[in-house]
Amino acid sequence: MAKVSIGTALGAGFRLFRARPGLIPAWGLAWLVLGILPQVLGYLVLWPDLLAAYTPVMRDLAAGLDPDPEGPALVALQQRMLPWQLLQFPLALAGQSIFFAAVCRAVLTPSDRRFAYLRFGQPELQLVLVQLAIIGIIILTVVAALILGTFIVLGITLAAGGQGGDVRGLATFGVALVGMILFGWAALRLSMAMPMTVTEGRFRLLESWSLTRGHGWKLFGLAVALVALLLLIEVAVVIVAVILAVVGGVAGSLAGIGAHLQALAAQPPEAWAAQLAPWAVLGLILYGMLAAVLQTLMAAPFIDVYRQLTAGDEAQASPASTWA
């Protein structure tokens, strides 16, 4: 059985960026186009309608009134946004596939660095199918779990005489907890499907189950470590953002920032939109780089686990596999 080092896997993303720091702005720009632009494209196209719909809303808020969520302009805007919202799903799948495949190449085949590892070909198309399959499995699993869980809770409640909400509440909690554990375990066992698909260039899903046999606990430890790492990074980002806002922000204090936002809300949308546009562009660029870094730090460890699991079968070498 191949050995898996959680420490080596956990640092894969950090080592990758240390070896190739230029990937941060490159992938940040890529994620801005692949991940963020599809989410805001509808708002950009319908910007005049957006202003027309939210102008009375902002006026009501400035006057201390509750805006009408069922106003004709808002309802019409929602109807026009629907096609763009439907388009977000396939674009998001494609963008996620392109980005994940790029991280795979950077970790597993670092010499193939054309276009900063970003492509759209057979591996990416296969990744879209893998993601669709995973989404289908999740939907079926949730539906089955709800049905089965309902019968289990009902049976436990009837066995307890059908009295008291405490028994039903504990049963519901227990069934939900067991379901979450089983779901998480299955997700970890299938976590190698996407790296396998990119490497082999064909659809891979259940094959991950065999590859991860005997490594469930280590994968669980890796997932827990990544969640802790993500929380630490988010806390650090919030602290830095607050410090920057207070030291060099709009009004020099949190109260001043709040007052400035209230003053903007009292103005027509055309006015505050023009004032906030440069900051919005800067924020999107910074967010794109941060999102690219976070996604890499979360994906690279599992890709490195795949590298470790297949090290005996394939002569894969990565400069991101050591701290040197």
N, C-alpha and C positions, 0 to 999 in steps of 0.2 A: 504494500500500500504506500502510495506517495505521501511524503511528509508535507504538512502545510504550516508555515510560520505566520501567525497573525501579525506579529510585529513587522515583518517584511512586507506583508500585504498592506497593512495600515499606512505605511509611509510611501506607497507607490506613487500617489499623486504629488506629494511634496518633492520626491526625488525627480519626478518628471519635470516639474516646473523649475527646479534648481538646475537641471541639466539644460533645459530649453526655456528660459524665461520669456523669449519672444512669443511663445504660444499663448501667453496670457492676453495681450492685446489682440492677437490674431483670432483666438477663439472667442474673446469677448465681442469682437465685431461680428464674428460668425453667428454667435448666439443672439446678438441684437437683430440680425436678419432672419435667422431660422426660428428663434423662440419667442422673441418679443414683437417683431413686426407683424406676424400673423394675428397676434392678440389685439393690436391697436389699429390694424389696417382699416377695419370698418369705421372706427372713430375718425380716422384721418379723412376718409372718403366722404363721410357724412358730417364733417365738421360744421358747415353752415346750419344743417338741421339740428345738430347738437346744441349750438348756441341759441337757436330759436326756441328749442324746447326747454332749456335750463335757465333762460333769462328770467321768466316769471318765478321759477323756483328760487333763484338767488334773491330776487326782490322780496319774496315772502319770508325767506330766512332772515334777511336784513331787517325786516319790519317786525320780526318776532312771531310770525305766523307759521302755521303748519302748511307746507305745500301739498297740493293735491296730487297724489301718485297716479291717479287715473285721469289726469288732464289729457285733452285731445292731442296736444303736441307730443307728450311723452308716450302715449299709446302708439301714435303714428311712427315715432322714432324707434320704438321697440320692434314694430313690424318691419321697418326698413333694415334694422340690424340683424334680423333673423338669418337671411342668406349668408351674411358675413360670419355669423356665429357658427353656422353649419360648416362653413369652409375652414374654420379654425381646427377642427378635429383632424382631418387628413393632413393639413399642413403641419400640425404639431407632431403627428406620428412621423412624417418625413423628416422634419427637423431634428427630432430626437434620434432617429436612426442615423442620420448623417453625423451628428455629434458623437454618438456612442461609438460608431465605427471608427471615427477619427481617434478617439482615446484608445481604442483597441490597437490600432496601427502604431500609435506612439509608444505603447507599452510592449507590444509583442513583436513588431517589426519596425523598429525606430529608424532604420535606414530608408524606409519608404516614405519620405517626408514631403513629397510633392503636394503643393497647395495646402501646406500645413496639415497634412493627413486628411483633409476634407475632400470627399468625393461623393458622387451619387451613381452607384452602379448596382450590380447584382447583389453584393452583400447587403447594401442598404435596403434594397427592395425586399430581400428575404427577412431583414429585421422588421420591416413594417408588418409582414405576415406573422412573425413571431409575436409581436406586440398585440396584434389583433387576436391571435390565439389565446394569449395570456388574458386579455380583457374578457374574451368569451368564457374562459375557465372561471375567472373571478365572478362573472355574472351568474353562471350556473351554480357555482359553489355557494354564493350568497343566498340564492333562491332556495337551494336544497337545504342549507343550514337553517334558514328561517322556517321552512316547513317542518324539518325534523326537530328543531329546537322547540317549536310550538307544541308538538305532540309530546315531547319529553317533559316540558314544563307542565303541560296539562295532566300528564300521567302522575307526576310527582305531587301536584296539587290535589288530585283526586285521592291518591294514596294517603295523603295527610288529612283526609276528611273534608277537603275543600274549604277549610276554614283558615282565616288569617292571611293577610297580605304579605306577612314576613316570609312565610314559606315560599310563596310564589316569587317574591322578590329575590330570595337567596337562590332559588332554582334557576331563575332567569339569569342572574349574575354568573352562576356556575357554568351554565350551558354556554353563555357568551364567552366566558374566559377560556373554556376548553376549545371552543370553535376558533378563537383568535390564536391560541397556541398551535393548533393543528394547521391553520391557514399559514401562519408564519413559518412553521417547519416545512410545509410543502413549497412555499415561496423560496426558501433558502436552498432546498434540494433542486429547484429548477433555475437557480440563479446563474448557472453556467451556460444556459441556453443561448443567450445573446453573444457572448464571446465565442462560443462554438460555431454559431452561425456565421459570424464575420470571418473567422479563421478558415473554416471549411468551405465557405461560399455557398452553402445550401441550408435549407430549413432544418433547424435542430431545436427540439424542445424536450421530449421525454428522454433523450439520450443524456441530458444533464443529470437525470435521476441516478443512472448507473455511475456516472463520473464522480458524483458527490457522496457515494455510499461510504459510510464510515467517517465522514467529516462533518456531520451535522452540528455537533457541539462547537467545533472550531468556527464554522460559519456563523453560528449564533453569537459566539463571542465577538467575532468581527463586526457583526451587525450592531451589537450593543455598543462597542467602542466607537463605531461611526456615528451613532446617534448622539453619544456624549460629545464627540468632536464637533458635530454640527451645532449642538446647543452652545458650546463654548465659543465657537466662531460667531454665532448670531449675537450672543451677549457682547462680545468684543466689538462687533460692528455697531451695535446700538450705542454702546458707551462712547466710541469714537465719534459717531454722528452727533450725539448730544453735546459732546465737548466742543466740536467744531462749530455747531450751531450757536452755542453760548459765547464762545470766544470771538468768532468772526462772523456771526450770523446776521440776520436781518436787523435786529434791534438790540443785540447784546445780552439778552436774557430770554429765558423761556416765556416769561410773561410778555415780553416785548414781541416775541414771535407770534404768540397767540393774538395779541392786539393787532399786529400787522395783517394776519390772516382774516381777522374780523373786518378790518378796513377794506381788504380786497373784496370780501364777500358783499360789501355794501355797494361796490361799483358794478357797472354792467359787465357781462362776461367778456365782451370784446376788450375791455381795459385790463382785467386781471389775466386774461389769457395771453395778451401781449407781454405783460410783465413776467409771467411765469414761464413763457416758452423757452428762453435760454436755459433756465434752471431745469426745466423738464428734459431738454435735450442732453444736458450734462448728466442729469440723474439717470437717464436711460443708458448712456454710455457706461457710467460707473456700475450700474446695475447689471448690464450685460457682461462686464468683466467679472464681477462678483459671482454672478450665476454660473458663468463658465468655469470659474475656479471651484465653486462648491460642487458642481456636477462632476467635475473631474475627480475631486477628492473623494466623492462617494462611489464613483464607478470604477476608478483605477484599482482599488483594493480587490474587488471581485475579479477583475480581469487578471490581476497578478496571481490570485489564487488559481485561476485556470492555467496560467503559465506554470505554476508550481505543480499542479496535478498532472500536466502533460509533459513535464520536463523530461521524463524518461522515455517518452514516445517520439518527441520532436526535438530537434536541436535548436531551441529558441533561446536567444540571448538578448537581454535588454539592458542598456546602461542605467535604466531606472530600476534594476533589480538589486543593486547594491548601493551602499551609502558612499562609496568611494567616488 
